[in-house]
């Protein structure tokens, strides 16, 4: 799957794969959110976009060798406002 076809969690921007989709209220797989952010039709945590970014900085930097926490934060600050959960 190339990057343009990749789907991302619309809350934390984690790439969505076959095994990490959250669940809707009816138990079906969410097309928009990962299991860490969304279960049973509701978000698992009540946080601001800024809090979500700070929570995700370390995992994103660790998952991308050579990326600094500052670079991870800057990328997320640019990308998160485009996600469904945070779009205004």
C-alpha positions as CSV (number, residue, x, y, z in Angstrom):
1,X,0.0,0.0,0.0
2,X,1.5,3.3,-0.9
3,X,1.4,6.4,1.3
4,X,-1.4,8.1,-0.7
5,X,-3.7,5.2,0.0
6,X,-2.7,4.8,3.6
7,X,-5.4,5.6,6.1
8,X,-4.6,7.3,9.4
9,X,-6.5,7.5,12.7
10,X,-8.4,10.7,12.6
11,X,-7.5,11.4,16.2
12,X,-3.8,10.4,16.7
13,X,-2.6,10.0,13.1
14,X,-1.5,6.4,13.6
15,X,-1.5,4.4,10.4
16,X,-4.6,2.2,10.3
17,X,-4.0,-1.4,9.5
18,X,-6.2,-4.5,9.5
19,X,-5.7,-5.1,13.3
20,X,-5.9,-1.8,14.9
21,X,-9.2,-0.2,14.1
22,X,-11.4,1.1,16.9
23,X,-15.0,0.0,17.3
24,X,-18.3,1.7,16.7
25,X,-21.2,1.5,19.2
26,X,-22.5,-1.5,17.3
27,X,-19.2,-3.3,17.6
28,X,-18.2,-2.9,13.9
29,X,-14.8,-1.6,13.0
30,X,-14.4,2.1,12.8
31,X,-13.1,3.3,9.5
32,X,-11.7,6.5,11.0
33,X,-10.2,5.8,14.4
34,X,-7.7,3.4,16.0
35,X,-8.4,1.1,18.9
36,X,-6.3,3.3,21.2
37,X,-8.5,6.4,20.5
38,X,-12.0,4.9,19.9
39,X,-13.8,2.0,21.5
40,X,-17.5,1.3,21.6
41,X,-18.4,4.3,19.7
42,X,-16.7,6.8,22.0
43,X,-13.2,8.4,22.3
44,X,-11.2,6.6,25.0
45,X,-9.8,9.9,26.4
46,X,-11.0,13.4,26.8
47,X,-8.1,15.6,25.7
48,X,-7.2,18.6,23.6
49,X,-5.4,18.4,20.3
50,X,-2.3,19.8,21.9
51,X,-2.4,17.2,24.7
52,X,-2.8,14.4,22.0
53,X,0.3,15.8,20.2
54,X,2.4,15.8,23.3
55,X,1.3,12.2,24.1
56,X,2.3,11.1,20.6
57,X,5.7,12.9,20.3
58,X,7.8,10.2,21.9
59,X,6.2,7.2,20.1
60,X,6.4,9.0,16.7
61,X,10.1,9.9,17.2
62,X,10.9,6.3,18.3
63,X,9.1,4.9,15.3
64,X,11.0,7.1,12.9
65,X,14.8,6.7,13.3
66,X,16.6,10.0,13.0
67,X,13.5,12.1,13.9
68,X,13.9,14.3,16.9
69,X,11.0,15.0,19.3
70,X,10.9,18.6,18.0
71,X,10.5,17.4,14.4
72,X,7.8,15.0,15.4
73,X,6.0,17.7,17.3
74,X,6.2,20.1,14.3
75,X,4.9,17.5,11.8
76,X,2.0,16.7,14.1
77,X,1.2,20.4,14.7
78,X,0.9,20.8,10.9
79,X,-1.0,17.5,10.3
80,X,-3.4,17.2,13.3
81,X,-5.7,20.2,12.4
82,X,-6.6,18.3,9.2
83,X,-7.8,15.2,11.1
84,X,-11.6,14.8,11.6
85,X,-11.4,14.9,15.4
86,X,-9.6,18.2,15.4
87,X,-10.8,20.0,12.3
88,X,-12.6,23.2,13.0
